[in-house]
Amino acid sequence: MDANQILFTLIMVVSIVLFITDALRVDVVALLIILALSISGLIDAKDAFSGFSSEPAIIVCAVFVLSAGLSWTGATDAIGVWVGRLAGKSQARANIVVMSAVAALSAFTHHLMVTAMMLPIVMKLCKDKGFPSSRMLIPMATSASLGTTLTLIGAPAFLIANSVLQRSGQPALSFFSPGYVGLPIIIVSFLFILLTTWILPKKSGRDSSDDRFRLSDISTELVIPTTSRWIGSPLSELKAATEKRFQIFSWFRNHQSLDTSDESATFVAGDILLVKTSADELVSIEEKLGLALRAVKKFSDEDIDGPQDLIDPTAAIFQAIVAPRSPFIGKSLATMRFFQRYGVVALGLWRKEGWLNEKISDTPLREGDLVVLWGAEGKLESLIGHRGFLMFMPFQGAPKKRIKMRLSSAIMFASVACAAIGVVPPYVAFVAGALAMVLSRCITAEQAYGAVETKIFVMIAGMIPLGIAMEKTGVDKLLADLVFNYIQTWSTLAMLLVFFWFAALLTQILSDAATTVLIAPIAIAFAKSAQISPTATVVATTIGAVASFLTPIGHHGNLLILSPGRYNFADFLKIGLPLTLIISVVTCYVCIYVWPI
């Protein structure tokens, strides 16, 4: 080894140690790699910082924004509802539906976001149907990782692998190239999981988000505005259109209660509906739906257009608990003249036990009631020290622009279609889609920036120059020759299995992207020496990095389900080890068939 190779090896080993030990954040380590490579002169500054403008980094950022657009417009929630409907009463059928939906979503959006989105949906499904959550969460999380093997954008590792292939003079992967291998391993994996689910423990867990302060049954009042499209429409139509958003349990007109069992009765302007809803839905009510929050409408000087006022930077939403011996106990918001006295609007009320039959403003408060308050921050601050409330907390609700749901879905579909057909390069298609999400107001610019996982972006930007330096210093060829000396007489299948398992084991301590950056250049150099397909070798390596399920720390999605599923370390090995063995064999066979020597 010459001096440059020794220096590069030292930088690489130190980087791996820092990644493994978590001594520093991954993005900080990535920046240190960039500086070390640049200052040492192993590569020039332009190459050292080229990762920030690389195609993989750009696509990852754009996909994060597109995924956020689907989430903020409620498209992902709609998919969850659809999954619940199709799940049926059989656990096997529920697993098939959930795994298929999760794999399909993960092919085009970030798999960790898909796992996080589906976790409460699966937990609720298990609770409603009586299924043990431990036998659905591992299949769900596993499918999220498997789905990333269907497209080039499914996992950052494939984008990096494609970049390495192009730098070495090999043909670029097409948008669906990974799917040639991904689809067969998904089919085989699904069959294996369905046949071996009984191996998993039979436990029922609890979603950590399902707590006292992430509420799903807040009572609030909605009013039919004078411009509402529901005027003259029967109750049955409104119920059908909003059944997944809130539950109507009281209806008032001119201070008189109407019968909600008469679904043929029609609405008039000014009718008040008492509903139960979730935190997200509460802040998503907009007059474009034909409804308005009565408290906001009543106390505003001008008409309110839905959640735009609720997320205005000059206002804030908090939740406050009525304290023991509070002067508010036994009094209603109306009798206290709450808004006139404090300048704060009560949007909703949550009560642990009991059923509200009166308007929110007329309901006597009890100890432990949680009141959702909206107003200027200065007004809210004056209430924080009030002895009537036990504590104040920020309200955990995210408004959904459901009216933009079809538009956001169309933008996502168009982006994928343009990238797949090759009308424009993938990074252009996805950046255009991300910009369209903002220009069409599916999400705001601030939400778009907030959606980007900066750590992942910086990590990719830092790992790409590490791969460039490995190639320029010749370390990739050096390591490839070392491996070649040991396995040069082996069959092509055995050679690919070596690289698959090298990546599968390394990805248990590094990310799939970091693993691919380190091994892909070695795989290409080895393939050229062994006279086998570099593309087949790199694809097998990359799938080893993204589709190995040996431990719960191999994929972040597994960590999300660890507590809700009440799993221990060994539970992941029960299915993960034999599944990874099967995937490795299928992957290598298909790679040899699709990309022959």
Secondary structure per residue as TSV (DSSP state, phi and psi in degrees):
chain	resnum	aa	ss	phi	psi
A	1	M	-	360.0	136.0
A	2	D	-	-86.6	-178.8
A	3	A	H	-62.7	-42.2
A	4	N	H	-65.0	-38.6
A	5	Q	H	-67.4	-39.0
A	6	I	H	-64.7	-43.4
A	7	L	H	-64.1	-44.3
A	8	F	H	-62.2	-44.6
A	9	T	H	-59.6	-38.8
A	10	L	H	-63.4	-45.9
A	11	I	H	-61.9	-43.0
A	12	M	H	-64.6	-44.9
A	13	V	H	-64.6	-44.5
A	14	V	H	-61.7	-40.5
A	15	S	H	-62.0	-45.0
A	16	I	H	-61.9	-42.8
A	17	V	H	-61.6	-42.8
A	18	L	H	-65.2	-39.0
A	19	F	H	-64.1	-44.1
A	20	I	H	-68.3	-43.4
A	21	T	H	-82.2	-12.4
A	22	D	T	58.2	30.7
A	23	A	S	-65.3	-31.6
A	24	L	S	-134.1	159.3
A	25	R	-	-61.3	149.5
A	26	V	H	-62.2	-34.4
A	27	D	H	-71.8	-32.3
A	28	V	H	-67.9	-42.0
A	29	V	H	-60.4	-41.6
A	30	A	H	-61.2	-42.6
A	31	L	H	-66.3	-37.1
A	32	L	H	-63.4	-37.4
A	33	I	H	-61.8	-46.1
A	34	I	H	-58.6	-47.3
A	35	L	H	-66.6	-42.3
A	36	A	H	-62.7	-43.0
A	37	L	H	-67.6	-36.6
A	38	S	H	-74.0	-48.6
A	39	I	H	-66.6	-36.4
A	40	S	H	-72.0	-16.3
A	41	G	T	82.0	8.8
A	42	L	S	-63.8	-35.8
A	43	I	S	-138.4	158.4
A	44	D	-	-77.0	167.7
A	45	A	H	-60.9	-35.3
A	46	K	H	-61.9	-45.1
A	47	D	H	-69.1	-36.0
A	48	A	H	-62.6	-36.9
A	49	F	T	-101.0	7.7
A	50	S	G	-67.1	-20.5
A	51	G	G	-61.5	-30.1
A	52	F	G	-69.0	-26.2
A	53	S	G	-107.0	12.7
A	54	S	S	-75.7	155.9
A	55	E	H	-59.4	-43.9
A	56	P	H	-58.9	-44.8
A	57	A	H	-65.5	-41.4
A	58	I	H	-65.1	-45.0
A	59	I	H	-63.9	-41.7
A	60	V	H	-59.4	-45.0
A	61	C	H	-61.5	-45.3
A	62	A	H	-63.9	-39.9
A	63	V	H	-66.3	-36.5
A	64	F	H	-59.8	-42.3
A	65	V	H	-67.5	-43.5
A	66	L	H	-61.5	-41.4
A	67	S	H	-63.0	-41.4
A	68	A	H	-63.7	-36.8
A	69	G	H	-60.8	-42.3
A	70	L	H	-64.4	-37.8
A	71	S	H	-71.0	-46.9
A	72	W	H	-68.6	-23.8
A	73	T	T	-93.5	1.3
A	74	G	T	83.7	6.9
A	75	A	H	-64.0	-39.2
A	76	T	H	-67.6	-35.7
A	77	D	H	-63.4	-40.0
A	78	A	H	-62.8	-36.9
A	79	I	H	-64.5	-39.6
A	80	G	H	-61.3	-41.6
A	81	V	H	-63.2	-42.5
A	82	W	H	-61.6	-42.3
A	83	V	H	-61.7	-43.5
A	84	G	H	-61.2	-37.5
A	85	R	H	-68.4	-39.0
A	86	L	H	-81.9	-14.4
A	87	A	S	-61.4	-33.3
A	88	G	-	69.7	-163.2
A	89	K	S	-100.6	-7.3
A	90	S	-	-94.9	135.1
A	91	Q	H	-66.1	-37.4
A	92	A	H	-61.8	-44.5
A	93	R	H	-64.6	-41.0
A	94	A	H	-61.1	-42.0
A	95	N	H	-64.0	-41.3
A	96	I	H	-61.5	-46.2
A	97	V	H	-64.5	-48.3
A	98	V	H	-63.5	-47.2
A	99	M	H	-62.9	-41.7
A	100	S	H	-64.3	-45.1
A	101	A	H	-64.7	-43.2
A	102	V	H	-65.9	-43.7
A	103	A	H	-62.8	-42.4
A	104	A	H	-64.1	-42.3
A	105	L	H	-66.2	-40.5
A	106	S	H	-67.9	-18.3
A	107	A	T	-69.2	-22.3
A	108	F	T	-124.9	-12.7
A	109	T	S	-129.8	173.2
A	110	H	-	-70.0	128.8
A	111	H	H	-64.6	-28.8
A	112	L	H	-69.0	-38.6
A	113	M	H	-64.4	-39.8
A	114	V	H	-63.5	-43.7
A	115	T	H	-62.3	-44.5
A	116	A	H	-64.3	-38.1
A	117	M	H	-68.2	-40.2
A	118	M	H	-81.7	-18.5
A	119	L	H	-56.2	-55.0
A	120	P	H	-64.8	-30.0
A	121	I	H	-66.3	-45.5
A	122	V	H	-67.7	-38.8
A	123	M	H	-63.3	-41.6
A	124	K	H	-66.9	-40.2
A	125	L	H	-60.1	-44.2
A	126	C	H	-63.6	-40.5
A	127	K	H	-66.2	-44.1
A	128	D	H	-70.2	-37.4
A	129	K	H	-95.5	-9.7
A	130	G	T	79.0	23.7
A	131	F	-	-86.6	144.3
A	132	P	-	-70.0	123.5
A	133	S	T	-64.3	-26.8
A	134	S	H	-65.0	-20.8
A	135	R	H	-97.6	8.2
A	136	M	H	-124.5	-26.0
A	137	L	H	-75.7	-42.4
A	138	I	H	-63.6	-45.0
A	139	P	H	-57.5	-38.7
A	140	M	H	-66.2	-49.2
A	141	A	H	-66.2	-37.9
A	142	T	H	-63.1	-41.1
A	143	S	H	-65.2	-33.4
A	144	A	H	-62.1	-41.9
A	145	S	H	-71.7	-39.1
A	146	L	H	-63.0	-36.1
A	147	G	H	-62.7	-24.5
A	148	T	T	-68.6	-13.3
A	149	T	T	-85.6	2.8
A	150	L	S	-87.7	-27.8
A	151	T	S	-136.6	166.5
A	152	L	T	-67.2	-27.7
A	153	I	T	-97.0	2.2
A	154	G	S	-61.5	-38.4
A	155	A	S	-138.0	141.9
A	156	P	H	-55.9	-28.3
A	157	A	H	-58.9	-38.0
A	158	F	H	-70.0	-35.3
A	159	L	H	-64.6	-41.3
A	160	I	H	-66.8	-43.1
A	161	A	H	-59.7	-41.9
A	162	N	H	-62.9	-40.1
A	163	S	H	-63.9	-42.4
A	164	V	H	-64.4	-41.9
A	165	L	H	-60.8	-44.3
A	166	Q	H	-66.1	-38.8
A	167	R	H	-64.4	-29.2
A	168	S	T	-87.0	3.1
A	169	G	T	89.3	8.6
A	170	Q	-	-86.9	156.9
A	171	P	-	-62.3	144.8
A	172	A	-	-72.4	152.3
A	173	L	-	-75.1	142.7
A	174	S	-	-80.5	173.0
A	175	F	T	-57.7	-40.6
A	176	F	T	-103.2	11.7
A	177	S	H	-56.1	-44.7
A	178	P	H	-59.4	-28.3
A	179	G	H	-66.7	-20.8
A	180	Y	H	-59.7	-34.1
A	181	V	H	-96.2	-37.4
A	182	G	H	-61.4	-43.0
A	183	L	H	-63.1	-47.5
A	184	P	H	-60.1	-40.4
A	185	I	H	-72.0	-28.8
A	186	I	H	-67.0	-45.0
A	187	I	H	-60.3	-48.5
A	188	V	H	-64.3	-42.1
A	189	S	H	-64.8	-42.5
A	190	F	H	-60.7	-44.7
A	191	L	H	-61.5	-43.7
A	192	F	H	-63.0	-45.7
A	193	I	H	-62.2	-44.1
A	194	L	H	-64.0	-33.2
A	195	L	H	-80.8	-19.5
A	196	T	H	-117.9	11.4
A	197	T	G	-57.6	-30.2
A	198	W	G	-62.7	-18.7
A	199	I	G	-68.5	-30.9
A	200	L	S	-69.9	152.1
A	201	P	-	-63.5	153.6
A	202	K	-	-101.5	87.0
A	203	K	-	-130.0	153.0
A	204	S	-	-116.7	122.0
A	205	G	-	-105.9	-168.1
A	206	R	-	-138.1	131.9
A	207	D	-	-69.0	127.6
A	208	S	T	-63.7	-19.9
A	209	S	T	-81.3	-9.7
A	210	D	-	-91.0	71.0
A	211	D	S	-123.8	-175.8
A	212	R	T	-61.5	-29.3
A	213	F	T	-105.2	8.0
A	214	R	S	-116.8	84.1
A	215	L	-	-87.9	145.8
A	216	S	S	-121.6	2.1
A	217	D	-	-138.9	52.9
A	218	I	E	-78.2	132.8
A	219	S	E	-89.8	133.5
A	220	T	E	-148.4	168.9
A	221	E	E	-112.4	132.3
A	222	L	E	-114.1	146.5
A	223	V	E	-120.4	147.5
A	224	I	-	-87.0	106.1
A	225	P	-	-67.6	166.5
A	226	T	T	-66.1	-21.7
A	227	T	T	-100.0	9.5
A	228	S	-	-66.5	141.3
A	229	R	T	-75.3	-8.2
A	230	W	T	-87.8	-8.2
A	231	I	B	-61.5	124.3
A	232	G	T	88.0	-6.7
A	233	S	-	-90.2	150.5
A	234	P	B	-76.2	157.5
A	235	L	H	-58.1	-35.2
A	236	S	H	-59.7	-37.0
A	237	E	H	-67.9	-42.0
A	238	L	H	-65.0	-41.6
A	239	K	H	-61.7	-42.1
A	240	A	H	-65.5	-36.5
A	241	A	H	-78.4	-23.7
A	242	T	H	-124.0	14.8
A	243	E	T	-60.9	-27.8
A	244	K	T	-91.0	-2.4
A	245	R	T	-105.4	-40.2
A	246	F	E	-159.0	164.4
A	247	Q	E	-113.4	123.7
A	248	I	E	-86.9	126.4
A	249	F	E	-129.3	-4.8
A	250	S	E	-149.7	150.9
A	251	W	E	-140.1	124.8
A	252	F	E	-122.2	144.9
A	253	R	E	-144.7	121.5
A	254	N	T	52.5	46.1
A	255	H	T	67.5	10.1
A	256	Q	E	-110.5	138.5
A	257	S	E	-81.2	133.7
A	258	L	E	-105.1	161.0
A	259	D	-	-83.1	113.5
A	260	T	T	-78.6	-7.0
A	261	S	T	-81.3	-15.3
A	262	D	-	-89.1	88.5
A	263	E	T	-78.1	-3.4
A	264	S	T	-88.8	-12.1
A	265	A	-	-64.4	143.3
A	266	T	B	-105.7	159.5
A	267	F	B	-91.0	152.3
A	268	V	-	-128.0	161.8
A	269	A	T	-59.8	136.9
A	270	G	T	94.8	-7.9
A	271	D	-	-62.0	144.1
A	272	I	E	-115.8	132.0
A	273	L	E	-114.0	129.8
A	274	L	E	-96.1	119.5
A	275	V	E	-129.4	160.5
A	276	K	E	-113.8	135.3
A	277	T	E	-150.8	179.4
A	278	S	-	-95.2	171.1
A	279	A	H	-61.6	-44.7
A	280	D	H	-62.8	-42.7
A	281	E	H	-69.2	-32.6
A	282	L	H	-59.5	-42.5
A	283	V	T	-88.6	5.7
A	284	S	T	-103.8	-2.9
A	285	I	-	-65.9	127.8
A	286	E	-	-140.2	151.8
A	287	E	G	-69.0	-15.4
A	288	K	G	-66.0	-21.9
A	289	L	G	-77.9	-14.8
A	290	G	T	94.4	13.0
A	291	L	-	-137.2	159.4
A	292	A	E	-144.8	152.1
A	293	L	E	-69.6	121.3
A	294	R	H	-61.4	-40.4
A	295	A	H	-62.6	-41.3
A	296	V	H	-69.2	-42.6
A	297	K	H	-63.6	-41.1
A	298	K	H	-68.1	-40.3
A	299	F	T	-101.7	13.5
A	300	S	-	-101.4	147.7
A	301	D	S	-77.0	-20.9
A	302	E	S	-137.0	165.5
A	303	D	-	-60.3	142.7
A	304	I	-	-101.0	134.3
A	305	D	-	-103.9	68.5
A	306	G	T	69.0	-146.0
A	307	P	H	-73.4	-4.6
A	308	Q	H	-60.7	-37.5
A	309	D	H	-72.8	-31.6
A	310	L	H	-70.1	-24.7
A	311	I	T	-108.8	14.7
A	312	D	-	-62.2	137.1
A	313	P	T	-63.1	-19.3
A	314	T	T	-86.4	-5.5
A	315	A	E	-123.2	165.8
A	316	A	E	-149.0	157.9
A	317	I	E	-117.9	130.1
A	318	F	E	-130.8	160.8
A	319	Q	E	-119.1	136.6
A	320	A	E	-131.9	140.4
A	321	I	E	-98.8	132.9
A	322	V	E	-69.2	122.3
A	323	A	-	-77.9	158.5
A	324	P	T	-59.9	141.1
A	325	R	T	59.0	27.1
A	326	S	-	-69.3	141.8
A	327	P	T	-65.3	-11.9
A	328	F	T	-81.4	-19.0
A	329	I	B	-61.5	131.1
A	330	G	T	85.4	-5.1
A	331	K	-	-111.5	149.7
A	332	S	-	-96.8	162.4
A	333	L	T	-62.2	-32.6
A	334	A	T	-69.4	-46.7
A	335	T	T	-67.0	-30.3
A	336	M	T	-80.1	-9.8
A	337	R	T	49.9	54.7
A	338	F	H	-59.0	-46.3
A	339	F	H	-67.1	-44.2
A	340	Q	H	-64.2	-33.3
A	341	R	H	-80.8	-40.9
A	342	Y	H	-112.4	-11.3
A	343	G	S	70.4	22.8
A	344	V	-	-125.9	137.4
A	345	V	E	-94.6	133.9
A	346	A	E	-90.5	110.2
A	347	L	E	-82.2	-33.9
A	348	G	E	-159.5	170.9
A	349	L	E	-141.1	133.5
A	350	W	E	-118.4	132.2
A	351	R	-	-130.7	129.3
A	352	K	S	-61.4	-42.7
A	353	E	S	-129.0	152.7
A	354	G	S	95.7	168.7
A	355	W	-	-126.3	132.1
A	356	L	-	-86.2	124.9
A	357	N	-	-113.4	-6.9
A	358	E	S	-110.8	167.7
A	359	K	-	-60.5	152.0
A	360	I	G	-55.3	-43.8
A	361	S	G	-67.3	-22.4
A	362	D	G	-100.4	-0.3
A	363	T	S	-85.3	120.3
A	364	P	-	-61.9	132.2
A	365	L	B	-75.9	150.8
A	366	R	-	-123.1	161.1
A	367	E	T	-60.0	132.7
A	368	G	T	91.7	-10.3
A	369	D	-	-61.4	143.5
A	370	L	E	-110.0	121.9
A	371	V	E	-107.6	130.6
A	372	V	E	-91.7	119.8
A	373	L	E	-116.4	142.5
A	374	W	E	-133.9	133.4
A	375	G	E	175.0	-180.0
A	376	A	E	-62.7	146.3
A	377	E	H	-59.3	-35.7
A	378	G	H	-62.1	-39.2
A	379	K	H	-68.7	-41.4
A	380	L	H	-64.8	-37.3
A	381	E	H	-61.7	-32.1
A	382	S	H	-68.5	-19.8
A	383	L	H	-92.3	-18.4
A	384	I	H	-58.6	-38.9
A	385	G	T	-89.5	4.8
A	386	H	-	-70.5	132.8
A	387	R	T	-70.1	-7.2
A	388	G	T	-74.9	-21.1
A	389	F	E	-113.8	138.8
A	390	L	E	-75.9	-44.3
A	391	M	E	-157.7	156.3
A	392	F	E	-116.1	138.2
A	393	M	E	-140.6	147.6
A	394	P	E	-59.3	143.0
A	395	F	-	-79.1	128.5
A	396	Q	-	-94.4	71.5
A	397	G	-	-134.0	136.9
A	398	A	-	-116.7	116.5
A	399	P	-	-66.0	139.3
A	400	K	-	-110.4	129.0
A	401	K	-	-89.8	72.7
A	402	R	G	-64.9	-23.6
A	403	I	G	-65.3	-19.1
A	404	K	G	-97.6	8.3
A	405	M	H	-58.8	-49.1
A	406	R	H	-65.7	-36.0
A	407	L	H	-66.6	-45.9
A	408	S	H	-63.3	-38.9
A	409	S	H	-64.9	-39.4
A	410	A	H	-65.9	-38.9
A	411	I	H	-64.3	-43.9
A	412	M	H	-62.3	-45.1
A	413	F	H	-62.2	-43.5
A	414	A	H	-64.0	-39.4
A	415	S	H	-63.1	-46.7
A	416	V	H	-63.7	-43.9
A	417	A	H	-62.2	-44.5
A	418	C	H	-63.9	-39.4
A	419	A	H	-68.8	-39.6
A	420	A	H	-70.7	-41.9
A	421	I	H	-74.6	-26.4
A	422	G	T	91.3	19.4
A	423	V	S	-58.8	-42.8
A	424	V	S	-137.5	162.7
A	425	P	-	-59.1	149.8
A	426	P	H	-53.9	-40.5
A	427	Y	H	-67.8	-32.2
A	428	V	H	-68.3	-42.8
A	429	A	H	-61.5	-43.2
A	430	F	H	-78.8	-33.0
A	431	V	H	-65.8	-40.8
A	432	A	H	-62.4	-41.0
A	433	G	H	-64.0	-42.0
A	434	A	H	-63.3	-42.0
A	435	L	H	-65.5	-38.4
A	436	A	H	-63.0	-36.3
A	437	M	H	-59.6	-40.1
A	438	V	H	-76.0	-46.3
A	439	L	H	-64.2	-31.7
A	440	S	T	-85.1	-0.6
A	441	R	T	65.4	26.2
A	442	C	S	-65.8	-37.1
A	443	I	S	-138.6	159.8
A	444	T	-	-84.6	165.7
A	445	A	H	-61.6	-37.8
A	446	E	H	-64.6	-40.4
A	447	Q	H	-66.4	-36.1
A	448	A	H	-64.4	-46.3
A	449	Y	H	-64.4	-39.1
A	450	G	H	-67.9	-24.0
A	451	A	H	-75.1	-24.4
A	452	V	S	-72.9	124.1
A	453	E	-	-77.6	95.7
A	454	T	H	-59.6	-37.8
A	455	K	H	-59.6	-42.1
A	456	I	H	-68.3	-41.6
A	457	F	H	-59.9	-48.4
A	458	V	H	-68.0	-37.1
A	459	M	H	-61.9	-45.1
A	460	I	H	-63.2	-42.9
A	461	A	H	-61.9	-30.3
A	462	G	H	-85.0	-29.4
A	463	M	H	-78.7	-29.6
A	464	I	H	-61.6	-46.5
A	465	P	H	-65.0	-24.1
A	466	L	H	-64.2	-41.1
A	467	G	H	-65.4	-39.0
A	468	I	H	-62.7	-43.8
A	469	A	H	-65.9	-36.5
A	470	M	H	-60.8	-40.9
A	471	E	H	-71.7	-41.5
A	472	K	H	-70.1	-32.0
A	473	T	H	-84.9	-11.0
A	474	G	T	82.2	10.0
A	475	V	H	-65.9	-34.0
A	476	D	H	-61.8	-43.8
A	477	K	H	-67.0	-38.2
A	478	L	H	-61.6	-48.3
A	479	L	H	-68.9	-36.5
A	480	A	H	-63.7	-41.1
A	481	D	H	-65.0	-36.2
A	482	L	H	-62.8	-45.0
A	483	V	H	-67.0	-40.4
A	484	F	H	-60.6	-37.8
A	485	N	H	-61.6	-27.6
A	486	Y	H	-89.3	-34.7
A	487	I	H	-120.4	16.4
A	488	Q	T	-63.2	-24.3
A	489	T	T	-92.9	0.1
A	490	W	S	-77.8	165.1
A	491	S	-	-72.9	161.7
A	492	T	H	-59.1	-40.3
A	493	L	H	-59.8	-45.7
A	494	A	H	-64.7	-37.5
A	495	M	H	-62.3	-45.7
A	496	L	H	-64.8	-37.5
A	497	L	H	-62.6	-35.6
A	498	V	H	-59.8	-47.2
A	499	F	H	-70.6	-37.6
A	500	F	H	-57.3	-50.5
A	501	W	H	-74.3	-28.3
A	502	F	H	-60.2	-46.6
A	503	A	H	-68.9	-40.2
A	504	A	H	-61.9	-38.4
A	505	L	H	-76.9	-40.4
A	506	L	H	-68.1	-32.0
A	507	T	T	-71.6	-8.8
A	508	Q	T	-73.8	-18.8
A	509	I	T	-118.5	-18.5
A	510	L	S	-119.2	167.8
A	511	S	-	-73.5	162.3
A	512	D	H	-63.2	-35.2
A	513	A	H	-66.6	-45.7
A	514	A	H	-64.0	-40.2
A	515	T	H	-61.6	-43.6
A	516	T	H	-65.5	-40.8
A	517	V	H	-59.9	-39.4
A	518	L	H	-76.0	-39.2
A	519	I	H	-95.2	-30.8
A	520	A	H	-57.3	-45.4
A	521	P	H	-62.6	-36.7
A	522	I	H	-65.7	-41.7
A	523	A	H	-61.4	-40.2
A	524	I	H	-67.6	-45.8
A	525	A	H	-62.1	-39.9
A	526	F	H	-64.7	-44.8
A	527	A	H	-60.2	-37.7
A	528	K	H	-67.6	-38.2
A	529	S	H	-70.2	-38.8
A	530	A	H	-85.5	-4.0
A	531	Q	T	57.7	45.0
A	532	I	S	-119.1	172.1
A	533	S	-	-68.9	119.1
A	534	P	H	-61.3	-36.4
A	535	T	H	-64.3	-45.4
A	536	A	H	-61.0	-41.1
A	537	T	H	-66.8	-42.9
A	538	V	H	-69.0	-42.0
A	539	V	H	-64.2	-42.4
A	540	A	H	-61.6	-40.2
A	541	T	H	-63.9	-44.8
A	542	T	H	-66.7	-41.3
A	543	I	H	-65.9	-34.4
A	544	G	H	-59.9	-34.3
A	545	A	H	-75.3	-34.1
A	546	V	H	-101.0	-13.6
A	547	A	S	-129.2	44.8
A	548	S	-	-114.3	132.0
A	549	F	-	-125.1	50.0
A	550	L	S	-82.3	-35.0
A	551	T	S	-138.7	163.4
A	552	P	T	-70.7	-13.4
A	553	I	T	-94.8	-2.9
A	554	G	S	-68.0	-30.5
A	555	H	S	-136.9	138.0
A	556	H	H	-61.8	-28.9
A	557	G	H	-61.4	-34.0
A	558	N	H	-64.6	-34.2
A	559	L	H	-67.6	-32.1
A	560	L	H	-64.5	-33.8
A	561	I	H	-96.9	-4.6
A	562	L	H	-57.1	-50.6
A	563	S	T	-77.0	-48.6
A	564	P	T	-58.1	-33.0
A	565	G	T	-87.5	-4.3
A	566	R	T	53.9	44.3
A	567	Y	-	-88.2	158.6
A	568	N	-	-116.1	175.6
A	569	F	H	-56.8	-41.9
A	570	A	H	-67.3	-25.7
A	571	D	H	-60.7	-35.1
A	572	F	H	-71.7	-31.8
A	573	L	H	-70.1	-31.1
A	574	K	H	-56.2	-43.8
A	575	I	H	-100.0	-35.3
A	576	G	H	-63.3	-43.4
A	577	L	H	-66.3	-53.9
A	578	P	H	-64.3	-33.1
A	579	L	H	-65.3	-43.5
A	580	T	H	-65.3	-36.8
A	581	L	H	-59.8	-46.2
A	582	I	H	-64.1	-45.0
A	583	I	H	-61.5	-40.0
A	584	S	H	-62.4	-43.1
A	585	V	H	-68.2	-47.1
A	586	V	H	-62.0	-44.1
A	587	T	H	-57.5	-49.8
A	588	C	H	-68.5	-38.7
A	589	Y	H	-62.1	-47.2
A	590	V	H	-67.4	-38.9
A	591	C	H	-59.9	-41.7
A	592	I	H	-64.5	-36.1
A	593	Y	H	-72.9	-43.1
A	594	V	H	-76.0	-39.7
A	595	W	S	-122.3	76.1
A	596	P	-	-64.8	166.4
A	597	I	-	-61.2	360.0
